[in-house]
Amino acid sequence: MTVLNRAAFKRTVVVPVVKVRKEMVHALLKSLKHTVLQRPGLKRVVEDPQDEDSKLVILDPHRVPEFSLGESEREVLKQLHINPEVSKYNLELTYENFKVSPVLLSGQVLVDKNPGITCVVNKTNIIDSTYRNFEMEVLAGESNLVTKVKENNFTYELDFAKVYWNPRLSTEHGRVVGLLEPGDVLCDVFAGVGPFAIPAAKKKCTVFANDLNPESYRWLLHNCKLNKVDDKIKAFNMDGRDFLRGPVRDELRKELTLEKEQKTAFHIVMNLPALAVEFLDVFRHLLAGEPRSTAVLPTVHCYGFSKHEDPARDVQERAEAALGASLQGHCSAYLVRNVAPNKEMLCLTFQIPADVLYERPCPAAAEPAPKRLRTCGDFTEEHLQS
C-alpha cells in the first residue's frame, strides 16, 4: 500500500488582500461577499503582521486577477472609508487546507477527510459470476471489510470482500417488496444477504431465500437474526436450478393440494442480471403431471442486462426463448438503472404461462441433431433442442 506524503501538499501562493481596521471587517465581508475568497478550508481573514489593530481580508484571485479592484468595488470601499489599495500576501497552504475535491483522490485522503470512513478499497476486477463478489485492494485504513449498511429502515451486516452488495439497488428492492401483500409467498433464487427477503418477511410474507455463495448464505442467516425475522425465512445454500426444482416446486405442489377459494400469490425473484434469463428454462414442465390450475401461476421478476437498442424487447425475447413460449402482452419491463454507456439493467415481470408449467415434455426423438430447431405439442414457438 502506497503511503501518502502529506508534506508534498505544502506550498505558498500569492493572493490579493485589502487592509482593514478590525471593527470594519464584518462590514467589508458583507459588502464585498462576491469578491472575498470563498474556499472551503481557507480563512478569509488573517492577521496583519505589521499592524495589530488591522486585519487582512483575502480576495478571490480569480475576481481580482491584476491585484486591482474594479470601479464598483472601489466605490464600496470609499463609502466604508477603507483604503481600496490591494496588496500582495504570501498564503501558506498545507495538507489540512485541502478538501477532497481539489486533491487527486487517494485512499488516505478519503480516510483523513471523512471521519466516518475506516477503509477505502479499489475494485480491481469485474464481478465474479459464480459468487457475485469483487476482487478488491485496500488503498487505506483497516483491512477489515466487514461493514454495516442501512437500507429502507433495515440493517445489514456483510463482508464486502466475500458477498455482493449494491446500494444503487435500494429503490428497486423497495419497489418489488411494495408489490407484495401479507400472506404472499416470495421465493428469492439469488438472495444475497437478504435485501428482498428480509423486508418481505417483515411484511408477513412466507419467504424462501437461497444463495449459492456460502458466505452470502451465512450473512443471510445473520441478517435474519439481526432484523428479527429468522423464524419467518427458510434459507437455503443451493444452486439456483436445484432450489427451483426442489423447495420452490414442493411449495407450489403444496399449494395445489390446499382446498381454499383464494390461492396464495407466488412471487419468484431472480436478481442475477448476467445469468438469470438462462435459468428460466427450469420452469418448463416444472409441474407436469400435477392437477392443472391457473390459480397457481407464479409471478416472476427476472433481471437482465442489455446493450440492445431496444433493451426491453431484447430481454423479453431472450426470456421467451428460454421458456419456449410467448410473453407478448403478458409481461412488463421496468428499467432499473443504467449500468454503463449503452448497457441497461431491467426487470422483466410476468406470470409463467400454464402451458409452460403443466405441459408434459415431448418424448425424446431418437438421436436428435444437436441445436436443431423443432416444435413440440401445443407449442407454436420454435425453440432450441438442448
C-alpha positions as a LaTeX table, in Angstrom:
\begin{tabular}{lrrr}
\hline
Residue & $x$ (\AA) & $y$ (\AA) & $z$ (\AA) \\
\hline
Met1 & 0.00 & 0.00 & 0.00 \\
Thr2 & 1.40 & 3.41 & $-1.02$ \\
Val3 & 1.95 & 5.86 & 1.89 \\
Leu4 & 0.60 & 9.38 & 1.39 \\
Asn5 & 3.25 & 12.12 & 1.64 \\
Arg6 & 1.29 & 14.94 & 3.27 \\
Ala7 & 4.29 & 17.28 & 3.17 \\
Ala8 & 4.03 & 17.30 & $-0.62$ \\
Phe9 & 0.88 & 19.41 & $-0.32$ \\
Lys10 & 2.72 & 22.33 & 1.32 \\
Arg11 & 3.02 & 25.37 & $-0.93$ \\
Thr12 & 2.97 & 29.18 & $-0.93$ \\
Val13 & 0.60 & 31.16 & $-3.14$ \\
Val14 & 0.40 & 34.92 & $-3.64$ \\
Val15 & $-3.11$ & 36.28 & $-3.10$ \\
Pro16 & $-4.67$ & 39.77 & $-3.16$ \\
Val17 & $-5.62$ & 41.32 & 0.20 \\
Val18 & $-7.16$ & 44.53 & 1.50 \\
Lys19 & $-6.05$ & 46.03 & 4.81 \\
Val20 & $-8.96$ & 46.99 & 7.07 \\
Arg21 & $-9.47$ & 48.05 & 10.69 \\
Lys22 & $-10.69$ & 45.24 & 12.92 \\
Glu23 & $-14.04$ & 46.90 & 13.63 \\
Met24 & $-14.78$ & 47.19 & 9.87 \\
Val25 & $-14.08$ & 43.56 & 8.93 \\
His26 & $-17.69$ & 42.42 & 9.16 \\
Ala27 & $-18.96$ & 45.36 & 7.08 \\
Leu28 & $-16.37$ & 44.65 & 4.37 \\
Leu29 & $-17.16$ & 40.94 & 4.22 \\
Lys30 & $-20.85$ & 41.73 & 3.83 \\
Ser31 & $-20.35$ & 44.43 & 1.18 \\
Leu32 & $-17.84$ & 42.52 & $-0.94$ \\
Lys33 & $-19.12$ & 38.98 & $-0.36$ \\
His34 & $-18.76$ & 38.10 & $-4.06$ \\
Thr35 & $-15.18$ & 39.37 & $-4.21$ \\
Val36 & $-13.86$ & 37.95 & $-0.94$ \\
Leu37 & $-12.26$ & 34.48 & $-1.08$ \\
Gln38 & $-14.84$ & 31.70 & $-0.60$ \\
Arg39 & $-12.91$ & 28.41 & $-0.48$ \\
Pro40 & $-13.61$ & 25.57 & 1.99 \\
Gly41 & $-10.64$ & 25.01 & 4.28 \\
Leu42 & $-9.17$ & 28.51 & 3.84 \\
Lys43 & $-9.58$ & 31.52 & 6.12 \\
Arg44 & $-10.85$ & 34.72 & 4.56 \\
Val45 & $-9.36$ & 36.96 & 7.26 \\
Val46 & $-5.79$ & 36.76 & 8.57 \\
Glu47 & $-3.67$ & 38.77 & 10.97 \\
Asp48 & $-1.76$ & 41.80 & 9.68 \\
Pro49 & 1.87 & 41.08 & 10.69 \\
Gln50 & 2.68 & 44.80 & 10.64 \\
Asp51 & $-0.35$ & 46.27 & 12.43 \\
Glu52 & $-2.09$ & 44.58 & 15.34 \\
Asp53 & $-5.10$ & 46.90 & 15.04 \\
Ser54 & $-5.84$ & 45.78 & 11.48 \\
Lys55 & $-6.72$ & 42.62 & 9.61 \\
Leu56 & $-6.05$ & 41.46 & 6.07 \\
Val57 & $-9.08$ & 40.33 & 4.10 \\
Ile58 & $-8.16$ & 37.84 & 1.35 \\
Leu59 & $-9.80$ & 38.45 & $-2.02$ \\
Asp60 & $-10.56$ & 35.84 & $-4.67$ \\
Pro61 & $-7.59$ & 35.81 & $-7.13$ \\
His62 & $-9.97$ & 34.89 & $-9.96$ \\
Arg63 & $-12.02$ & 38.04 & $-9.34$ \\
Val64 & $-9.02$ & 40.30 & $-8.74$ \\
Pro65 & $-6.56$ & 38.94 & $-11.32$ \\
Glu66 & $-4.46$ & 42.11 & $-11.68$ \\
Phe67 & $-4.36$ & 42.94 & $-7.96$ \\
Ser68 & $-6.64$ & 45.87 & $-8.63$ \\
Leu69 & $-10.31$ & 46.29 & $-7.74$ \\
Gly70 & $-12.95$ & 47.33 & $-10.23$ \\
Glu71 & $-14.69$ & 50.68 & $-10.08$ \\
Ser72 & $-17.78$ & 49.39 & $-8.24$ \\
Glu73 & $-15.72$ & 47.63 & $-5.55$ \\
Arg74 & $-13.55$ & 50.71 & $-5.08$ \\
Glu75 & $-16.65$ & 52.85 & $-4.63$ \\
Val76 & $-17.95$ & 50.48 & $-1.93$ \\
Leu77 & $-14.68$ & 50.74 & $-0.02$ \\
Lys78 & $-14.68$ & 54.52 & $-0.24$ \\
Gln79 & $-18.14$ & 54.61 & 1.31 \\
Leu80 & $-16.81$ & 52.46 & 4.16 \\
His81 & $-13.76$ & 54.72 & 4.49 \\
Ile82 & $-11.44$ & 51.84 & 3.65 \\
Asn83 & $-8.32$ & 52.30 & 1.53 \\
Pro84 & $-9.08$ & 50.48 & $-1.78$ \\
Glu85 & $-5.42$ & 49.67 & $-2.37$ \\
Val86 & $-4.83$ & 45.94 & $-2.99$ \\
Ser87 & $-1.67$ & 44.35 & $-1.60$ \\
Lys88 & 0.03 & 41.01 & $-2.16$ \\
Tyr89 & 0.12 & 38.39 & 0.58 \\
Asn90 & 2.02 & 35.11 & 0.76 \\
Leu91 & $-0.52$ & 32.48 & 1.83 \\
Glu92 & 0.94 & 29.25 & 3.22 \\
Leu93 & $-1.06$ & 26.15 & 2.30 \\
Thr94 & $-0.69$ & 22.73 & 3.93 \\
Tyr95 & $-2.44$ & 19.37 & 3.56 \\
Glu96 & $-5.05$ & 20.41 & 6.14 \\
Asn97 & $-6.22$ & 23.28 & 3.91 \\
Phe98 & $-7.35$ & 20.93 & 1.14 \\
Lys99 & $-10.73$ & 19.26 & 0.94 \\
Val100 & $-11.24$ & 16.03 & $-1.03$ \\
Ser101 & $-12.39$ & 17.52 & $-4.32$ \\
Pro102 & $-9.33$ & 19.68 & $-5.18$ \\
Val103 & $-6.94$ & 16.89 & $-4.27$ \\
Leu104 & $-6.01$ & 13.99 & $-6.52$ \\
Leu105 & $-8.09$ & 11.34 & $-4.82$ \\
Ser106 & $-6.22$ & 8.74 & $-2.85$ \\
Gly107 & $-7.43$ & 6.33 & $-0.23$ \\
Gln108 & $-5.67$ & 8.08 & 2.63 \\
Val109 & $-7.14$ & 11.47 & 1.67 \\
Leu110 & $-10.65$ & 10.00 & 1.83 \\
Val111 & $-9.97$ & 8.48 & 5.25 \\
Asp112 & $-8.46$ & 11.74 & 6.56 \\
Lys113 & $-11.23$ & 13.99 & 5.27 \\
Asn114 & $-14.20$ & 11.75 & 6.21 \\
Pro115 & $-14.17$ & 10.66 & 9.87 \\
Gly116 & $-16.86$ & 8.02 & 9.25 \\
Ile117 & $-14.73$ & 6.14 & 6.71 \\
Thr118 & $-12.42$ & 3.47 & 8.13 \\
Cys119 & $-11.36$ & 1.73 & 4.93 \\
Val120 & $-11.01$ & 2.66 & 1.24 \\
Val121 & $-10.85$ & $-0.04$ & $-1.43$ \\
Asn122 & $-10.38$ & $-0.17$ & $-5.18$ \\
Lys123 & $-12.21$ & $-2.68$ & $-7.37$ \\
Thr124 & $-9.56$ & $-4.47$ & $-9.42$ \\
Asn125 & $-11.75$ & $-6.77$ & $-11.48$ \\
Ile126 & $-15.31$ & $-7.38$ & $-12.65$ \\
Ile127 & $-17.88$ & $-9.26$ & $-10.56$ \\
Asp128 & $-17.24$ & $-12.97$ & $-10.31$ \\
Ser129 & $-20.36$ & $-14.54$ & $-11.89$ \\
Thr130 & $-20.31$ & $-17.60$ & $-9.62$ \\
Tyr131 & $-20.45$ & $-15.96$ & $-6.20$ \\
Arg132 & $-21.00$ & $-12.33$ & $-7.29$ \\
Asn133 & $-18.16$ & $-10.75$ & $-5.33$ \\
Phe134 & $-15.48$ & $-8.26$ & $-6.28$ \\
Glu135 & $-11.71$ & $-8.55$ & $-6.35$ \\
Met136 & $-10.50$ & $-5.53$ & $-4.37$ \\
Glu137 & $-7.35$ & $-3.98$ & $-2.97$ \\
Val138 & $-7.22$ & $-1.94$ & 0.23 \\
Leu139 & $-5.95$ & 1.58 & $-0.50$ \\
Ala140 & $-6.02$ & 2.95 & 3.03 \\
Gly141 & $-7.34$ & 2.30 & 6.51 \\
Glu142 & $-8.21$ & $-1.02$ & 8.07 \\
Ser143 & $-8.05$ & $-4.25$ & 6.10 \\
Asn144 & $-11.28$ & $-5.46$ & 7.72 \\
Leu145 & $-14.05$ & $-5.25$ & 5.09 \\
Val146 & $-16.90$ & $-6.30$ & 7.38 \\
Thr147 & $-19.36$ & $-3.42$ & 7.35 \\
Lys148 & $-22.87$ & $-2.42$ & 8.39 \\
Val149 & $-25.28$ & $-0.75$ & 5.96 \\
Lys150 & $-28.81$ & 0.57 & 6.31 \\
Glu151 & $-31.40$ & 0.37 & 3.55 \\
Asn152 & $-35.12$ & 1.13 & 3.67 \\
Asn153 & $-35.11$ & 1.04 & 7.50 \\
Phe154 & $-33.38$ & $-2.36$ & 7.62 \\
Thr155 & $-29.84$ & $-3.10$ & 8.80 \\
Tyr156 & $-27.50$ & $-5.49$ & 7.01 \\
Glu157 & $-24.05$ & $-6.64$ & 8.02 \\
Leu158 & $-21.73$ & $-8.24$ & 5.49 \\
Asp159 & $-18.15$ & $-8.86$ & 4.41 \\
Phe160 & $-17.80$ & $-6.70$ & 1.33 \\
Ala161 & $-14.89$ & $-8.80$ & 0.07 \\
Lys162 & $-16.92$ & $-12.01$ & 0.03 \\
Val163 & $-20.51$ & $-11.11$ & $-0.85$ \\
Tyr164 & $-22.39$ & $-8.87$ & $-3.27$ \\
Trp165 & $-23.94$ & $-5.59$ & $-2.19$ \\
Asn166 & $-25.02$ & $-2.65$ & $-4.33$ \\
Pro167 & $-26.50$ & 0.45 & $-2.64$ \\
Arg168 & $-27.81$ & 1.64 & $-6.02$ \\
Leu169 & $-30.49$ & $-1.07$ & $-5.86$ \\
Ser170 & $-32.23$ & 0.19 & $-2.70$ \\
Thr171 & $-35.09$ & 1.77 & $-4.70$ \\
Glu172 & $-35.58$ & $-1.43$ & $-6.69$ \\
His173 & $-35.63$ & $-3.55$ & $-3.54$ \\
Gly174 & $-38.34$ & $-1.28$ & $-2.14$ \\
Arg175 & $-40.31$ & $-1.30$ & $-5.39$ \\
Val176 & $-40.57$ & $-5.10$ & $-5.60$ \\
Val177 & $-41.35$ & $-5.55$ & $-1.91$ \\
Gly178 & $-44.07$ & $-2.94$ & $-2.39$ \\
Leu179 & $-45.79$ & $-5.30$ & $-4.85$ \\
Leu180 & $-46.23$ & $-7.95$ & $-2.16$ \\
Glu181 & $-49.21$ & $-8.40$ & 0.14 \\
Pro182 & $-49.19$ & $-10.01$ & 3.59 \\
Gly183 & $-49.58$ & $-13.76$ & 3.18 \\
Asp184 & $-47.91$ & $-13.89$ & $-0.25$ \\
Val185 & $-45.06$ & $-16.32$ & $-0.90$ \\
Leu186 & $-41.70$ & $-14.94$ & $-2.02$ \\
Cys187 & $-39.03$ & $-17.25$ & $-3.42$ \\
Asp188 & $-35.72$ & $-15.41$ & $-3.83$ \\
Val189 & $-33.46$ & $-17.53$ & $-6.04$ \\
Phe190 & $-30.33$ & $-15.35$ & $-5.71$ \\
Ala191 & $-31.00$ & $-13.80$ & $-2.31$ \\
Gly192 & $-27.56$ & $-12.44$ & $-1.37$ \\
Val193 & $-27.59$ & $-11.11$ & 2.20 \\
Gly194 & $-31.37$ & $-10.59$ & 2.16 \\
Pro195 & $-32.42$ & $-7.17$ & 0.76 \\
Phe196 & $-35.58$ & $-8.65$ & $-0.81$ \\
Ala197 & $-36.20$ & $-11.50$ & 1.63 \\
Ile198 & $-35.95$ & $-9.67$ & 4.95 \\
Pro199 & $-38.33$ & $-6.76$ & 4.15 \\
Ala200 & $-40.79$ & $-9.29$ & 2.66 \\
Ala201 & $-40.70$ & $-11.34$ & 5.85 \\
Lys202 & $-41.35$ & $-8.21$ & 7.90 \\
Lys203 & $-44.38$ & $-7.69$ & 5.66 \\
Lys204 & $-45.68$ & $-11.07$ & 6.88 \\
Cys205 & $-44.94$ & $-12.94$ & 3.66 \\
Thr206 & $-43.80$ & $-16.55$ & 3.60 \\
Val207 & $-40.21$ & $-16.35$ & 2.38 \\
Phe208 & $-37.85$ & $-18.91$ & 0.84 \\
Ala209 & $-34.40$ & $-17.39$ & 0.28 \\
Asn210 & $-31.48$ & $-19.08$ & $-1.47$ \\
Asp211 & $-27.92$ & $-18.25$ & $-2.48$ \\
Leu212 & $-25.17$ & $-20.43$ & $-3.89$ \\
Asn213 & $-22.40$ & $-18.43$ & $-2.19$ \\
Pro214 & $-21.73$ & $-19.98$ & 1.26 \\
Glu215 & $-20.67$ & $-16.57$ & 2.60 \\
Ser216 & $-23.86$ & $-14.92$ & 1.37 \\
Tyr217 & $-25.86$ & $-17.71$ & 2.98 \\
Arg218 & $-24.01$ & $-17.19$ & 6.28 \\
Trp219 & $-24.62$ & $-13.44$ & 6.26 \\
Leu220 & $-28.24$ & $-14.01$ & 5.20 \\
Leu221 & $-28.80$ & $-16.10$ & 8.33 \\
His222 & $-27.00$ & $-13.45$ & 10.41 \\
Asn223 & $-29.12$ & $-10.62$ & 8.99 \\
Cys224 & $-32.33$ & $-12.56$ & 9.52 \\
Lys225 & $-31.49$ & $-12.69$ & 13.23 \\
Leu226 & $-30.31$ & $-9.07$ & 13.22 \\
Asn227 & $-33.68$ & $-7.94$ & 11.83 \\
Lys228 & $-35.64$ & $-10.44$ & 13.95 \\
Val229 & $-37.15$ & $-12.45$ & 11.10 \\
Asp230 & $-35.10$ & $-15.64$ & 11.47 \\
Asp231 & $-38.28$ & $-17.58$ & 12.32 \\
Lys232 & $-40.04$ & $-16.28$ & 9.21 \\
Ile233 & $-37.50$ & $-17.13$ & 6.48 \\
Lys234 & $-36.44$ & $-20.55$ & 5.23 \\
Ala235 & $-32.89$ & $-20.14$ & 3.93 \\
Phe236 & $-31.03$ & $-22.43$ & 1.51 \\
Asn237 & $-27.48$ & $-22.71$ & 0.19 \\
Met238 & $-28.11$ & $-24.34$ & $-3.20$ \\
Asp239 & $-27.64$ & $-23.91$ & $-6.91$ \\
Gly240 & $-30.50$ & $-21.81$ & $-8.30$ \\
Arg241 & $-31.79$ & $-24.61$ & $-10.52$ \\
Asp242 & $-31.85$ & $-27.08$ & $-7.63$ \\
Phe243 & $-33.67$ & $-24.53$ & $-5.48$ \\
Leu244 & $-36.38$ & $-24.08$ & $-8.14$ \\
Arg245 & $-36.75$ & $-27.81$ & $-8.76$ \\
Gly246 & $-36.71$ & $-28.60$ & $-5.03$ \\
Pro247 & $-38.13$ & $-26.24$ & $-2.37$ \\
Val248 & $-39.96$ & $-23.99$ & $-4.85$ \\
Arg249 & $-41.66$ & $-26.86$ & $-6.70$ \\
Asp250 & $-42.56$ & $-28.52$ & $-3.38$ \\
Glu251 & $-44.23$ & $-25.35$ & $-2.17$ \\
Leu252 & $-46.18$ & $-24.99$ & $-5.42$ \\
Arg253 & $-47.35$ & $-28.61$ & $-5.17$ \\
Lys254 & $-48.39$ & $-28.00$ & $-1.57$ \\
Glu255 & $-50.48$ & $-25.03$ & $-2.66$ \\
Leu256 & $-52.23$ & $-27.16$ & $-5.30$ \\
Thr257 & $-53.45$ & $-29.63$ & $-2.67$ \\
Leu258 & $-54.96$ & $-26.97$ & $-0.42$ \\
Glu259 & $-58.71$ & $-26.63$ & $-0.70$ \\
Lys260 & $-59.45$ & $-22.93$ & $-0.49$ \\
Glu261 & $-61.09$ & $-20.40$ & $-2.74$ \\
Gln262 & $-58.30$ & $-17.82$ & $-2.56$ \\
Lys263 & $-54.98$ & $-19.26$ & $-3.70$ \\
Thr264 & $-51.76$ & $-17.73$ & $-2.38$ \\
Ala265 & $-49.91$ & $-15.32$ & $-4.68$ \\
Phe266 & $-46.43$ & $-16.58$ & $-5.56$ \\
His267 & $-43.56$ & $-14.26$ & $-6.46$ \\
Ile268 & $-40.19$ & $-15.53$ & $-7.66$ \\
Val269 & $-37.32$ & $-13.01$ & $-7.69$ \\
Met270 & $-34.31$ & $-13.77$ & $-9.88$ \\
Asn271 & $-31.79$ & $-10.98$ & $-9.37$ \\
Leu272 & $-28.73$ & $-12.25$ & $-11.19$ \\
Pro273 & $-28.75$ & $-9.91$ & $-14.22$ \\
Ala274 & $-25.83$ & $-11.54$ & $-16.01$ \\
Leu275 & $-27.37$ & $-15.03$ & $-16.00$ \\
Ala276 & $-30.91$ & $-15.11$ & $-14.59$ \\
Val277 & $-32.64$ & $-15.39$ & $-18.00$ \\
Glu278 & $-30.75$ & $-18.61$ & $-18.63$ \\
Phe279 & $-32.42$ & $-20.18$ & $-15.58$ \\
Leu280 & $-35.95$ & $-19.66$ & $-16.91$ \\
Asp281 & $-35.95$ & $-22.97$ & $-18.77$ \\
Val282 & $-36.31$ & $-24.66$ & $-15.36$ \\
Phe283 & $-39.99$ & $-23.65$ & $-15.38$ \\
Arg284 & $-40.68$ & $-25.84$ & $-18.42$ \\
His285 & $-42.75$ & $-28.84$ & $-17.24$ \\
Leu286 & $-41.98$ & $-27.93$ & $-13.58$ \\
Leu287 & $-45.45$ & $-29.10$ & $-12.52$ \\
Ala288 & $-46.00$ & $-31.69$ & $-15.25$ \\
Gly289 & $-48.41$ & $-34.39$ & $-14.03$ \\
Glu290 & $-49.90$ & $-32.18$ & $-11.31$ \\
Pro291 & $-53.58$ & $-31.07$ & $-11.39$ \\
Arg292 & $-53.65$ & $-28.15$ & $-13.77$ \\
Ser293 & $-54.64$ & $-24.89$ & $-12.08$ \\
Thr294 & $-54.49$ & $-21.39$ & $-13.49$ \\
Ala295 & $-54.81$ & $-20.14$ & $-9.90$ \\
Val296 & $-51.25$ & $-21.31$ & $-9.15$ \\
Leu297 & $-49.17$ & $-19.43$ & $-11.68$ \\
Pro298 & $-46.13$ & $-17.76$ & $-10.09$ \\
Thr299 & $-45.20$ & $-14.19$ & $-10.97$ \\
Val300 & $-41.52$ & $-13.95$ & $-11.90$ \\
His301 & $-39.36$ & $-10.85$ & $-11.52$ \\
Cys302 & $-36.33$ & $-11.69$ & $-13.68$ \\
Tyr303 & $-33.42$ & $-9.27$ & $-14.03$ \\
Gly304 & $-31.19$ & $-8.91$ & $-17.05$ \\
Phe305 & $-28.61$ & $-6.69$ & $-18.71$ \\
Ser306 & $-28.99$ & $-5.47$ & $-22.27$ \\
Lys307 & $-26.90$ & $-3.47$ & $-24.72$ \\
His308 & $-29.61$ & $-3.67$ & $-27.39$ \\
Glu309 & $-31.12$ & $-0.51$ & $-28.86$ \\
Asp310 & $-34.47$ & $-1.78$ & $-27.56$ \\
Pro311 & $-33.43$ & $-3.37$ & $-24.22$ \\
Ala312 & $-36.98$ & $-4.28$ & $-23.12$ \\
Arg313 & $-37.62$ & $-6.19$ & $-26.32$ \\
Asp314 & $-34.21$ & $-7.87$ & $-26.10$ \\
Val315 & $-34.74$ & $-9.18$ & $-22.55$ \\
Gln316 & $-38.30$ & $-10.30$ & $-23.37$ \\
Glu317 & $-37.19$ & $-12.25$ & $-26.45$ \\
Arg318 & $-34.43$ & $-13.99$ & $-24.51$ \\
Ala319 & $-36.90$ & $-14.90$ & $-21.78$ \\
Glu320 & $-39.34$ & $-16.26$ & $-24.37$ \\
Ala321 & $-36.59$ & $-18.38$ & $-25.92$ \\
Ala322 & $-35.75$ & $-19.88$ & $-22.53$ \\
Leu323 & $-39.41$ & $-20.55$ & $-21.65$ \\
Gly324 & $-40.39$ & $-21.80$ & $-25.11$ \\
Ala325 & $-43.50$ & $-19.62$ & $-25.06$ \\
Ser326 & $-44.61$ & $-16.13$ & $-25.97$ \\
Leu327 & $-44.99$ & $-13.44$ & $-23.32$ \\
Gln328 & $-46.37$ & $-10.85$ & $-25.71$ \\
Gly329 & $-48.98$ & $-8.76$ & $-23.91$ \\
His330 & $-48.39$ & $-10.65$ & $-20.66$ \\
Cys331 & $-45.21$ & $-9.07$ & $-19.32$ \\
Ser332 & $-43.80$ & $-5.71$ & $-18.34$ \\
Ala333 & $-40.23$ & $-4.45$ & $-18.40$ \\
Tyr334 & $-39.03$ & $-1.98$ & $-15.79$ \\
Leu335 & $-35.79$ & $-0.03$ & $-16.34$ \\
Val336 & $-33.84$ & $-0.38$ & $-13.09$ \\
Arg337 & $-30.74$ & 1.64 & $-13.90$ \\
Asn338 & $-28.12$ & 2.50 & $-16.47$ \\
Val339 & $-25.11$ & 0.32 & $-15.61$ \\
Ala340 & $-22.70$ & 1.71 & $-18.19$ \\
Pro341 & $-22.85$ & 3.57 & $-21.51$ \\
Asn342 & $-25.26$ & 1.59 & $-23.72$ \\
Lys343 & $-25.86$ & $-1.03$ & $-21.02$ \\
Glu344 & $-29.15$ & $-1.15$ & $-19.12$ \\
Met345 & $-30.38$ & $-3.26$ & $-16.22$ \\
Leu346 & $-34.06$ & $-4.24$ & $-16.46$ \\
Cys347 & $-36.59$ & $-6.25$ & $-14.51$ \\
Leu348 & $-38.96$ & $-8.35$ & $-16.62$ \\
Thr349 & $-42.13$ & $-9.24$ & $-14.71$ \\
Phe350 & $-44.52$ & $-11.91$ & $-15.99$ \\
Gln351 & $-46.77$ & $-14.74$ & $-14.89$ \\
Ile352 & $-45.50$ & $-18.13$ & $-16.03$ \\
Pro353 & $-47.86$ & $-19.47$ & $-18.75$ \\
Ala354 & $-49.82$ & $-22.53$ & $-17.67$ \\
Asp355 & $-48.65$ & $-24.48$ & $-20.73$ \\
Val356 & $-45.05$ & $-23.95$ & $-19.67$ \\
Leu357 & $-45.60$ & $-25.18$ & $-16.10$ \\
Tyr358 & $-48.01$ & $-28.08$ & $-16.62$ \\
Glu359 & $-47.31$ & $-29.40$ & $-20.11$ \\
Arg360 & $-45.58$ & $-32.76$ & $-20.20$ \\
Pro361 & $-42.29$ & $-32.89$ & $-22.12$ \\
Cys362 & $-42.37$ & $-34.46$ & $-25.57$ \\
Pro363 & $-40.89$ & $-37.95$ & $-25.94$ \\
Ala364 & $-37.25$ & $-37.62$ & $-26.89$ \\
Ala365 & $-36.61$ & $-38.28$ & $-30.56$ \\
Ala366 & $-34.04$ & $-40.92$ & $-31.45$ \\
Glu367 & $-30.59$ & $-39.34$ & $-31.70$ \\
Pro368 & $-31.77$ & $-35.79$ & $-32.48$ \\
Ala369 & $-29.33$ & $-33.48$ & $-34.19$ \\
Pro370 & $-27.83$ & $-31.06$ & $-31.68$ \\
Lys371 & $-29.10$ & $-27.44$ & $-31.72$ \\
Arg372 & $-31.84$ & $-28.48$ & $-34.21$ \\
Leu373 & $-34.99$ & $-26.34$ & $-34.25$ \\
Arg374 & $-38.16$ & $-28.33$ & $-33.53$ \\
Thr375 & $-41.72$ & $-27.83$ & $-32.26$ \\
Cys376 & $-43.38$ & $-29.77$ & $-29.50$ \\
Gly377 & $-47.01$ & $-30.47$ & $-28.65$ \\
Asp378 & $-49.11$ & $-27.35$ & $-28.40$ \\
Phe379 & $-46.07$ & $-25.04$ & $-28.60$ \\
Thr380 & $-46.27$ & $-22.71$ & $-31.58$ \\
Glu381 & $-42.87$ & $-21.10$ & $-30.98$ \\
Glu382 & $-39.68$ & $-22.72$ & $-32.23$ \\
His383 & $-37.08$ & $-23.37$ & $-29.59$ \\
Leu384 & $-33.60$ & $-24.85$ & $-29.47$ \\
Gln385 & $-33.17$ & $-28.53$ & $-28.83$ \\
Ser386 & $-30.72$ & $-28.64$ & $-25.98$ \\
\hline
\end{tabular}
